[in-house]
Amino acid sequence: MKAEPTKTVKKFGTMAGVFTPTFLTILGVIMYIRHPWVVGNAGILGALAIIIIAVAITLSTALSLSSITTNIRIGSGGAFSLISQSLGLEIGGAIGIPFFFSQAIAVAMYVFGFREGLQSLLPEYAPLVLDLMVFALVLLIAFISTSFAFKIQYVIMAIIILSIASIVGGLFVNELNYDFVWFGDYKGSVENNFSGTSFWVVFAVFFPAVTGVMAGANMSGDLKNPRKNIPVGTISAVIITTLVYMALVFVAALLATPTELLENYNVFIDKAYYAPIVLAGLLGATLSSALGSFVGAPRILLALGEKRILPKSPFLAKTNKKGEPINAMIITSFIVLLGLSLRDLNTIAPLITMFFMITYAMVNVVALIEQSLALPSFRPTLKIPIIIPIIGAFGSLTVMFIINAIVAMASIVLIIVFYYYLVKKKLKSDAGDSRSGLFTALAEWSTKKTNELSPNREVRSWRPDLLIPVTAPKDIRSAFKLIESTVAPKGSVKFLAVKSFDKDVDDKLNVFLPEVSARLKSKNIATSYTYISGNDLAESLKISMQSLNAAFFKPNTLFLTVNGNEELHESYQKLIDVAKLNKYSVLLYVPFENVGLSLERDITLWLKEFPSGWKTNFDIGNNDISILTALMLQKNWKGNINVKVALDSLGMQNEEDISLLNDLVRFPVNSIIESYDIQSEASLLKSNNSDINIIPILKENNIKEMIEIVNFTRTSAIFCLDSLNENALV
């Protein structure tokens, strides 16, 4: 068999892989043709305020991103990988899918921008032809290699630096304006006939200029050392570009009057020392942004494919000999062409911006969660104050709604749709994520708050949390469906596997317990199992219960399946006594031969021995767990409950008492509630045709009598014993 050739994957450092694409994405078309307009509307101090607020959001995001990347081994996909490792593949994918499409469609937007600048030089060509020519150039550069694309970006960066120098040089060849306007009056733009605007509208126009902090992170899988490259490259690019934007505020105010700044989008070109180089910078900025987005988008798609998030994931995850995501690049090309075919992206441009903002917000949320949990595993080499991710997250979400509240809500809804789609796929991550730590922290907080309210679990919060001793698979095979129906949907099961000295039995347990646990978990039932050793089942259970008593989330009900082996009857009785001692309720399931649960529809609930004062103190004796079990089974079986209430001389004397009991318990409306004379119980049991009987355990009852009742009625039964920690009347 011929060996596959080794892939030679080119890895990039801080300058090529992070700083340059981030620098070029930030210093884009807005710097050239909208920055002066911002100064004209907002004045010098207003423009500086806009820059500071915008950069506060993006710099916070950059710092949050950098802090996280110094703590984890970030894979390919940048923000997608980062979010997935912390919050799970479902949330990471829900963000990553629209983020990929945003990156791809953004290429079309940059192509449009390049074409608008190019059209002044080539007016004889139709706009669509120019768009296709520009995109063909982007494709050619990108498909040659990512390394070649980055080399081209070095050339573009040099042109942009020269263009900025030419803009500043305009101060030496133009008559300067010293009549500064510090606070603008927001007159608006040519498009609205200068009918007025606001600070936040101008802010929304400027804000896309400072986005692009993910440009380097998107290349995470192609970096030599992401932990070092991303923080250094991203933060340095943000700081330098911020200083450039701030300096250009004063340059714009000196080069032209506020009126000129408002009316002429090309002030920087017209007033430059050498205009052609500024025009070249404008074209270069849009081309580099298109290149950066086209190089980055397929990497996100590659990462989505590697994690099996999208259909045809193996196809998307393939790379060529150089490590280039060639298939993902082809798919991205078709999406860009779709964007170009729309001709006017103004309608979807806000949505693209929203997905960028949501991604930034989630990066900050991840940093906030990681810091808040204070887990030993969170040891970033770059530590940041917790206020930074708070500013980044709050600022990103606020900007979304400032720009367009309706589109912001639509984008959030779309991400929620993606999330639920991925949840149904039941994705599995090899590396795991931080969600368990988050939920554990929430559970600990909830436990503390609950204990502050009451040291004991409130009866209103009762739910069936079963403890099931298992010595062999046969102990629970016959009862599995009953267990499932008793605890679903919010209960839990803990199997206590008692290992014997029989290797064959123990081996069967080792195989069986993971299988049965997995099946219950597939029904969203919290399930766990533990192995213990001991010769005496009752003693082992006693020790286990005593240990569990110290826990907050502990089982509350002992579930036993009884078989006809008389040698075990004494052991069952001991287990019941241990449960009573540790304040566990007991469900003792006695199946009838091979009938089991029959149709799982009709339930007969037998209630008796009510205390005399139950109507005032709401204590109905040893009937609570019987009622609650019947209600759980009825709900999951979608069956019927036939309630048999024994009349006696104490607590239950007449039909009015039964009616009151019905009102307090709130039995389903189709339930049949009947009284009976305790003397006629045997004949009623014999004539009963239900699928299961639920019967309270009386003081005089023993295991032998319970089995006799089942054999007599030829119906399986659950015998119930209260722990006094449940109340069916609340």
KAGIMO-V113949 format. One record per residue. RES is the residue in one letter. PSI is psi in radians with two decimals (NA if undefined). D_LAST is the distance of its C-alpha to the last C-alpha in Angstrom with 1 decimal. Layout:
RES_PSI_D_LAST, RES_PSI_D_LAST
//
This chain:
M_2.26_71.9, K_2.27_72.7, A_2.51_70.7, E_2.46_69.0, P_2.48_70.6, T_2.33_68.9, K_2.26_67.3, T_1.74_68.8, V_2.14_66.1, K_2.16_67.2, K_2.55_65.0, F_2.63_65.2, G_-2.89_65.2, T_-0.80_63.9, M_-0.93_66.6, A_-0.72_66.8, G_-0.44_63.2, V_-1.03_61.3, F_-0.89_63.4, T_-0.91_65.7, P_-0.62_63.1, T_-0.80_60.8, F_-0.81_63.8, L_-0.55_65.1, T_-0.64_61.8, I_-0.80_61.3, L_1.34_64.9, G_-2.67_64.9, V_-0.54_66.0, I_-0.61_64.1, M_-0.67_66.2, Y_-0.74_69.4, I_-0.05_68.7, R_-0.34_65.6, H_-0.80_65.8, P_-0.67_68.7, W_-0.67_66.8, V_-0.78_63.8, V_-0.71_66.3, G_-0.62_67.9, N_-0.80_64.6, A_-0.24_62.9, G_3.06_65.9, I_-0.90_66.5, L_-0.65_63.6, G_-0.74_61.2, A_-0.73_62.2, L_-0.67_61.7, A_-0.73_58.3, I_-0.78_57.4, I_-0.78_58.7, I_-0.78_56.9, I_-0.79_53.5, A_-0.79_54.0, V_-0.54_55.3, A_-0.68_52.4, I_-0.89_50.0, T_-0.61_52.3, L_-0.66_53.4, S_-0.76_49.8, T_-0.75_49.1, A_-0.72_52.3, L_-0.72_51.4, S_-0.80_47.9, L_-0.80_49.5, S_-0.70_52.1, S_-0.78_49.7, I_-0.74_47.7, T_-0.35_50.8, T_-0.03_52.1, N_-0.48_49.1, I_2.86_48.7, R_1.63_51.1, I_2.28_50.8, G_-2.84_51.9, S_2.68_53.4, G_-0.06_51.8, G_-2.05_51.5, A_-0.64_48.3, F_-0.84_46.7, S_-0.75_47.3, L_-0.86_46.1, I_-0.69_42.8, S_-0.71_42.2, Q_-0.42_42.7, S_-0.83_40.1, L_0.04_37.4, G_2.76_38.2, L_-0.52_40.4, E_-0.86_38.1, I_-0.74_38.2, G_-0.76_41.8, G_-0.69_42.8, A_-0.57_41.0, I_-0.72_43.1, G_-0.66_46.2, I_-0.98_46.7, P_-0.52_47.1, F_-0.69_48.9, F_-0.87_51.5, F_-0.64_52.0, S_-0.76_52.4, Q_-0.72_55.0, A_-0.82_56.9, I_-0.55_57.0, A_-0.54_58.0, V_-0.79_61.1, A_-0.68_62.1, M_-0.74_61.5, Y_-0.62_63.8, V_-0.74_66.4, F_-0.75_66.4, G_-0.72_67.0, F_-0.74_69.8, R_-0.67_71.4, E_-0.67_71.4, G_-0.63_73.4, L_-0.47_75.6, Q_-0.50_76.4, S_-0.43_78.6, L_-0.52_80.8, L_1.14_80.7, P_-0.34_80.4, E_-0.23_82.1, Y_2.47_79.2, A_2.57_76.3, P_-0.74_72.9, L_-0.68_71.4, V_-0.77_74.3, L_-0.71_73.9, D_-0.81_70.2, L_-0.63_71.0, M_-0.78_73.8, V_-0.79_71.6, F_-0.64_68.8, A_-0.68_71.4, L_-0.78_72.6, V_-0.79_69.1, L_-0.80_68.7, L_-0.84_72.0, I_-0.80_71.3, A_-0.71_67.8, F_-0.39_69.0, I_-0.92_71.9, S_2.72_69.5, T_-0.64_66.9, S_-0.75_69.5, F_-0.68_72.0, A_-0.72_69.4, F_-0.59_68.9, K_-0.69_72.6, I_-0.67_72.9, Q_-0.52_70.2, Y_-0.74_72.4, V_-0.78_75.2, I_-0.73_72.8, M_-0.69_71.6, A_-0.71_75.2, I_-0.75_75.9, I_-0.74_72.8, I_-0.75_74.0, L_-0.64_77.5, S_-0.68_76.0, I_-0.72_74.1, A_-0.66_77.4, S_-0.66_79.2, I_-0.80_76.7, V_-0.64_77.2, G_-0.38_80.9, G_-0.37_80.9, L_-0.36_80.8, F_-0.14_84.4, V_0.03_85.8, N_2.72_84.1, E_2.20_84.3, L_2.64_81.3, N_2.06_79.0, Y_0.01_78.4, D_1.31_76.8, F_2.47_73.3, V_1.91_70.2, W_-0.65_67.5, F_2.01_64.8, G_2.88_65.0, D_0.19_64.4, Y_1.14_62.7, K_-0.28_65.1, G_-2.48_63.7, S_3.03_65.8, V_-0.67_68.5, E_-0.56_65.9, N_0.37_64.4, N_0.57_67.8, F_0.73_66.8, S_0.05_64.4, G_2.70_62.2, T_-2.86_59.4, S_2.94_56.9, F_-0.80_56.4, W_-0.50_53.4, V_-0.78_55.3, V_-0.71_58.2, F_-0.76_55.7, A_-0.61_54.3, V_-0.71_57.9, F_-0.58_58.7, F_-0.72_55.5, P_-0.35_56.4, A_-0.54_59.5, V_0.00_57.6, T_2.96_55.3, G_0.17_56.5, V_-0.28_55.1, M_-0.06_53.9, A_-0.73_57.4, G_-0.69_58.2, A_-0.55_54.7, N_-0.37_55.0, M_0.28_57.9, S_-0.66_55.9, G_-0.22_56.8, D_0.22_60.5, L_2.60_60.7, K_-0.79_62.5, N_1.44_60.0, P_-0.63_56.9, R_-0.56_55.6, K_-0.79_58.8, N_-0.82_60.0, I_-0.89_57.0, P_-0.86_56.4, V_-0.84_60.1, G_-0.77_61.1, T_-0.89_58.2, I_-0.75_58.2, S_-0.69_62.0, A_-0.74_62.1, V_-0.77_59.6, I_-0.83_61.4, I_-0.80_64.9, T_-0.57_63.9, T_-0.77_62.2, L_-0.66_65.4, V_-0.84_67.3, Y_-0.72_65.2, M_-0.74_65.5, A_-0.67_69.2, L_-0.31_69.7, V_-0.84_68.1, F_-0.63_71.1, V_-0.78_73.5, A_-0.74_72.3, A_-0.55_72.7, L_-0.60_76.2, L_-0.51_77.3, A_2.77_76.5, T_2.83_75.6, P_-0.65_72.0, T_-0.77_73.4, E_-0.72_74.9, L_-0.62_71.7, L_-0.73_69.8, E_-0.42_72.3, N_1.84_73.4, Y_-0.31_71.0, N_0.49_73.9, V_-0.80_74.9, F_-0.58_74.7, I_-0.82_76.9, D_-0.58_79.4, K_0.06_79.7, A_2.77_79.8, Y_-0.72_82.8, Y_1.73_83.0, A_-0.74_81.0, P_-0.63_81.3, I_-0.53_79.5, V_-0.73_76.6, L_-0.71_76.4, A_-0.67_76.6, G_-0.72_73.7, L_-0.83_71.6, L_-0.71_72.4, G_-0.67_71.8, A_-0.77_68.4, T_-0.66_67.1, L_-0.75_68.7, S_-0.66_67.1, S_-0.72_63.7, A_-0.77_64.1, L_-0.81_65.2, G_-0.76_62.4, S_-0.68_59.8, F_-0.55_61.4, V_-0.66_61.7, G_-0.70_58.2, A_-0.82_56.3, P_-0.49_57.4, R_-0.63_56.2, I_-0.77_52.7, L_-0.68_53.0, L_-0.83_54.4, A_-0.69_51.4, L_-0.66_49.0, G_-0.70_51.0, E_-0.55_51.0, K_0.13_47.2, R_0.69_47.2, I_-0.64_45.2, L_2.78_47.5, P_2.63_49.0, K_0.63_52.4, S_-0.74_51.5, P_-0.65_54.2, F_-0.76_56.8, L_-0.47_55.5, A_-0.03_55.5, K_2.53_59.2, T_2.81_61.8, N_-2.99_65.6, K_-0.49_68.0, K_0.05_67.7, G_0.19_63.9, E_2.37_63.7, P_1.26_60.8, I_-0.75_63.2, N_-0.74_60.8, A_-0.61_58.4, M_-0.66_61.3, I_-0.81_62.4, I_-0.75_58.9, T_-0.68_58.9, S_-0.75_62.3, F_-0.65_61.2, I_-0.69_58.3, V_-0.76_60.8, L_-0.66_63.1, L_-0.75_60.2, G_-0.70_59.7, L_-0.59_63.5, S_-0.37_63.5, L_-0.44_61.2, R_-0.64_64.0, D_1.90_61.8, L_0.14_58.8, N_-0.55_57.9, T_-0.58_55.0, I_-0.14_53.3, A_-0.76_54.6, P_-0.65_51.7, L_-0.70_49.3, I_-0.81_51.3, T_-0.71_51.1, M_-0.73_47.3, F_-0.61_47.0, F_-0.80_49.2, M_-0.71_47.1, I_-0.70_43.8, T_-0.80_45.5, Y_-0.76_46.6, A_-0.75_43.2, M_-0.60_41.6, V_-0.76_44.4, N_-0.65_43.4, V_-0.73_39.7, V_-0.83_40.6, A_-0.69_42.7, L_-0.78_39.9, I_-0.83_37.4, E_-0.74_39.9, Q_-0.73_40.8, S_-0.63_37.3, L_-0.52_36.2, A_0.71_39.3, L_2.58_39.5, P_-0.45_42.7, S_-0.31_43.7, F_1.67_44.2, R_1.13_47.7, P_2.52_49.6, T_-0.40_53.2, L_1.82_52.8, K_2.38_50.2, I_2.61_49.1, P_2.60_47.0, I_-0.35_43.4, I_-0.45_44.4, I_-0.93_46.6, P_-0.48_44.1, I_-0.81_41.9, I_-0.80_45.0, G_-0.79_45.8, A_-0.87_42.4, F_-0.73_41.8, G_-0.75_45.5, S_-0.81_45.5, L_-0.66_42.4, T_-0.79_43.9, V_-0.69_47.3, M_-0.86_45.7, F_-0.43_44.4, I_-0.76_47.5, I_-0.92_49.7, N_1.85_47.7, A_-0.69_44.1, I_-0.82_43.9, V_-0.63_45.5, A_-0.81_43.3, M_-0.70_40.2, A_-0.73_41.9, S_-0.67_42.8, I_-0.75_39.3, V_-0.75_37.9, L_-0.71_40.7, I_-0.67_39.8, I_-0.70_36.1, V_-0.82_37.5, F_-0.72_39.7, Y_-0.85_36.8, Y_-0.54_34.7, Y_-0.75_37.9, L_-0.56_38.5, V_-0.73_35.0, K_-0.42_35.5, K_-0.26_38.8, K_1.02_37.0, L_2.59_39.7, K_2.27_40.5, S_2.31_42.2, D_-0.64_44.7, A_-0.28_44.4, G_-3.03_40.6, D_-3.03_39.3, S_0.09_37.4, R_-0.64_34.0, S_-0.70_32.8, G_-0.71_33.8, L_-0.85_32.1, F_-0.62_28.8, T_-0.76_29.2, A_-0.74_29.9, L_-0.71_26.8, A_-0.74_24.7, E_-0.76_26.4, W_-0.77_25.8, S_-0.69_22.1, T_-0.80_22.0, K_-0.78_23.9, K_-0.70_21.7, T_-0.75_18.5, N_-0.54_20.3, E_-0.59_21.4, L_-0.74_17.9, S_2.37_16.9, P_-0.36_19.0, N_2.71_16.2, R_2.27_13.8, E_2.53_10.4, V_-0.48_7.6, R_-0.38_6.3, S_0.14_9.9, W_2.47_10.2, R_2.74_12.7, P_1.94_15.5, D_1.76_18.4, L_2.43_21.0, L_2.09_24.0, I_1.86_26.7, P_2.42_30.0, V_2.17_33.0, T_-0.37_36.5, A_2.72_37.8, P_-0.57_36.9, K_-0.35_36.7, D_-0.51_33.6, I_-0.13_31.5, R_-0.85_33.7, S_-0.36_32.5, A_0.05_28.8, F_-0.84_29.0, K_-0.61_27.6, L_-0.73_24.8, I_-0.83_23.9, E_-0.77_24.1, S_-0.40_21.9, T_-0.58_19.2, V_-0.41_18.9, A_2.50_20.0, P_-0.21_19.6, K_0.06_17.9, G_-3.00_18.1, S_2.85_21.2, V_2.31_23.8, K_2.01_26.1, F_2.29_29.1, L_1.69_30.9, A_2.06_34.4, V_1.94_36.4, K_2.39_40.1, S_-2.94_42.6, F_0.16_46.3, D_1.82_46.7, K_-0.65_47.7, D_-0.78_47.4, V_-0.76_43.7, D_-0.68_43.0, D_-0.70_44.7, K_-0.68_42.7, L_-0.72_39.5, N_-0.53_40.8, V_-0.71_41.3, F_-0.78_38.2, L_-0.80_35.4, P_-0.64_36.3, E_-0.84_36.6, V_-0.59_33.2, S_-0.74_31.6, A_-0.68_33.3, R_-0.73_32.2, L_-0.70_28.5, K_-0.58_29.1, S_-0.35_30.8, K_0.25_27.4, N_0.56_26.0, I_2.16_24.2, A_2.13_24.6, T_2.45_26.9, S_2.88_29.2, Y_2.61_31.4, T_2.49_33.3, Y_2.35_36.3, I_2.78_36.8, S_2.52_39.8, G_2.53_39.9, N_-0.53_41.4, D_1.96_38.4, L_-0.80_35.3, A_-0.75_33.1, E_-0.71_34.7, S_-0.73_34.4, L_-0.70_30.7, K_-0.82_30.3, I_-0.73_32.2, S_-0.77_30.2, M_-0.74_26.8, Q_-0.64_28.2, S_-0.73_29.4, L_-0.39_26.2, N_-0.42_24.3, A_-0.24_26.0, A_2.66_24.7, F_-0.88_21.7, F_1.40_21.3, K_2.75_21.5, P_2.69_20.6, N_-0.09_17.7, T_2.23_18.8, L_2.20_22.3, F_2.18_23.5, L_2.44_26.7, T_2.13_29.0, V_2.30_31.1, N_3.13_34.6, G_0.08_37.1, N_1.86_39.1, E_-0.41_39.2, E_-0.39_40.4, L_-0.15_37.0, H_-0.74_35.0, E_-0.66_35.6, S_-0.74_34.5, Y_-0.77_31.2, Q_-0.69_30.5, K_-0.69_31.3, L_-0.68_28.9, I_-0.74_26.0, D_-0.69_27.2, V_-0.73_27.3, A_-0.78_23.7, K_-0.72_22.6, L_-0.62_24.8, N_0.23_23.3, K_0.76_19.6, Y_2.42_19.3, S_2.87_17.6, V_2.31_20.2, L_1.96_20.8, L_1.86_24.3, Y_2.14_25.8, V_1.77_28.9, P_2.60_30.7, F_1.94_33.2, E_-2.17_36.6, N_0.02_37.2, V_-0.69_34.8, G_-2.18_31.8, L_0.10_29.0, S_-2.13_31.5, L_-0.12_30.5, E_1.01_26.9, R_-1.00_25.6, D_2.23_24.7, I_2.29_21.9, T_2.13_21.8, L_2.12_18.7, W_2.11_19.8, L_2.34_17.5, K_2.94_19.2, E_1.05_19.6, F_2.38_16.7, P_2.71_17.2, S_-0.55_18.8, G_0.40_16.4, W_-0.48_13.1, K_-0.31_12.9, T_-0.64_13.3, N_-0.01_11.7, F_0.62_8.7, D_1.91_10.6, I_0.39_11.7, G_-2.51_14.2, N_0.87_15.4, N_-0.19_13.5, D_-0.93_10.4, I_-0.52_12.7, S_-0.82_14.7, I_-0.83_12.1, L_-0.69_11.1, T_-0.75_14.8, A_-0.73_15.7, L_-0.70_13.6, M_-0.76_15.2, L_-0.75_18.6, Q_-0.72_18.4, K_-0.76_17.8, N_-0.51_20.7, W_-0.31_22.9, K_0.74_22.4, G_-2.72_22.7, N_2.57_21.6, I_2.20_19.3, N_1.91_20.9, V_2.15_18.6, K_1.99_20.7, V_2.11_19.3, A_2.24_21.8, L_2.35_22.9, D_-3.00_24.0, S_0.00_25.2, L_-1.70_22.2, G_-0.51_18.6, M_1.85_19.1, Q_-0.46_22.2, N_-3.12_22.4, E_-0.50_21.4, E_-0.67_19.5, D_-0.72_17.1, I_-0.70_16.7, S_-0.72_16.2, L_-0.74_13.4, L_-0.76_11.7, N_-0.74_12.4, D_-0.71_11.1, L_-0.70_7.6, V_-0.61_7.6, R_0.99_9.7, F_2.66_12.5, P_2.61_15.3, V_-0.47_17.8, N_0.10_20.6, S_2.54_18.9, I_2.11_20.9, I_2.07_19.3, E_2.60_21.9, S_2.77_22.6, Y_2.74_25.3, D_2.26_27.4, I_-0.46_27.0, Q_-0.42_30.8, S_0.20_30.9, E_-0.72_28.6, A_-0.81_31.5, S_-0.63_33.0, L_-0.70_29.8, L_-0.74_29.3, K_-0.67_32.9, S_-0.12_32.8, N_2.39_29.6, N_0.46_30.5, S_2.98_27.3, D_-0.40_27.5, I_2.51_25.2, N_2.44_23.6, I_2.07_20.4, I_2.24_20.8, P_2.49_19.2, I_2.20_21.9, L_2.82_23.4, K_-0.65_25.4, E_-0.17_28.6, N_2.45_28.0, N_3.05_30.3, I_-0.71_31.1, K_-0.75_34.0, E_-0.68_32.1, M_-0.73_29.5, I_-0.65_32.4, E_-0.69_34.0, I_-0.75_31.0, V_-0.78_31.1, N_-0.60_34.9, F_-0.75_34.7, T_-0.28_32.3, R_0.60_33.9, T_2.35_30.5, S_2.69_28.7, A_2.67_25.6, I_2.12_22.7, F_2.27_22.3, C_2.46_19.0, L_2.16_18.5, D_2.69_15.4, S_-0.15_15.9, L_0.08_13.4, N_0.17_12.0, E_2.70_9.2, N_2.01_6.1, A_-0.10_5.8, L_-0.19_3.8, V_NA_0.0
//
